[in-house]
Amino acid sequence: KKQLKDLEDKILKLLKESQGNILDDEVLINTLNNSKLTSGVIQGRVKQAETTEKEITSAREQYRVVATRGSILYFVISDLALVDSMYQYSLGFFCHLFNYCIESSEKSEELETRLNTLISFVTEFIYLNVSRGLFEQHKVTFSFLICTSIMRAAGEIQEFEWNFFLRGAPLSMASQIKLLNPAPQSISETVWQNCCALEEVSKQTFSGLSKDIVDHLGEWKSFIEAAEPQIMPLPTKWETSIEPFQRLVLLKSLREEKVVYACESFIREKLGHQFVGSVPLQLEEVFKDTSNLTPIIFILSTGADP
């Protein structure tokens, strides 16, 4: 296109500078003839380039789901600095891992198979690579953030339920409680307020929760007082009527101290068992990621066994 513009400018310049009859100007005539031929060739190339560009764009769009997964993982990793200031990861580091996944993952002629392989490989490889540099108490948090971020991006977790899970019941909802606590000895006022507030926040999902607790108090008391409520089925209809994350939100309202254990089960169900628990450090695997500019740094805390 630039070459076509240059030809047009040259012809206009010659026409402007031409004196007398332009048909007698051999330079101008020859330039016009040459430019006509050149223009035809260039226009053909431009059309071909535009077709190629469309094909490349179409092919690139088919891989957007992989890029989306990459962006989700990057922002989760970037936010780890809010958990501990030691967790600092550059975009260059992440791009290096992402490109390695593209090159090293299993290839396939089937697009759907290739996309699924890439998404699985990228998620697991980056998780393992980053988690080995995290303190033990933060690894479940990292896995949980990956899992929920993927689900939020897919629309599987509603934003108001996510906010309720993080922050609990708004103080303004305490005055909106319609039913009295049916068993103050077994159900604390905080738990009851959380249940009633959850019903108000997510009416479509938890409508009738407080009334169900009143109507089936014995079953709910057994669940709340259980030693491991995170592995028990929910009373009445709730076991089959809500999604796994909504179950987490409800459990947090009833037995907040059991949420960490429930999160591990949630991660296993949604991402896989490989995203829960510590993976033994294999020095030969870590060594592959090093170079003369990328050393291995071991940080030993007080009392740690090297």
C-alpha positions, 0 to 999 in steps of 0.5 A: 500500500505504501508503494502504491501511495509513492507511485501516485505521489510520483505521477502527481509530481510529474503532472504538476511539473509537466509543461506543454502537451503531456502526451509529448512528455516521454518520462511521464508516459513511461512512468504512467505505463510502468505504474499501471503494471506495478499497480496491478502487481501490488494490488494483487499482492495486497489482496493476497496479504489481506486474505492471509491476514484474515486466515491468520486472524481466524486461526489466532482467534481459535487459540484465544481460550488458551490466551485467556487462561494465560491471562487469568493465571498471570493476574493470580500470580501477580496478586500473590504480592498482596499475600506476601511481599516476597512473591514478586513475579515479572511478566517476562518470567511468566511469558517464558513459562507460557512459551515453554508450555506451548513448545513442550506440550503434546502436539495434535492435529485435532484443534479441540484436543490441542486446545484442551492439552494446552490449557491443562498443561499451562495450568498445571505447569505454571502452578507447579513452577510457582507453588514450589516458591511459596510458603507452605501455608499459602499453597492452598490459597494459590490453588483456590485463587486459580480455581475460583478465578477460572470459574469467575471468568467462565461465569460459574461464580456470581460476583455477589456470592464471591463478595459474600464469601470474602466479606460475609454479611453486610452489617446493614442486613442485620436489621432485615432478619425476618425469622427469629433464631430457632435454637440460640443454644446451638446456632449462634446469632452470627451464624443465623444472621449470616444465613438470613443475609445469604438468603437476601444476597442470593435470593435465586439460589438460597431462597427459603434457607432460613425457613428450611432451617426452622422447619428441619431444625434437627437435621441442621443442628446435626450438620452444624455440630458435626465434627467434619461437616465439610464431608457430610451431605447438606440437609434436605434439598440443599445437597443437590440444589446448589453448586460446589462453590455455593456449598462453600459459601453456605459452609462458611456461614455455618462453620467458618473454621471448616472452610479451609478443609472444604476448599481442598475438596473443592479444588480437587473436584474442580481442578484435580488432586495435583493442585492440592498438597505439597509436591516434593522438590526435585532438584534436577527439575528445578535445575532445568529452569536455571542458567548463568543469569537465573540462579536457584535461591534457597530461603531457610526460615528459623528452625527449618531443616535444610 
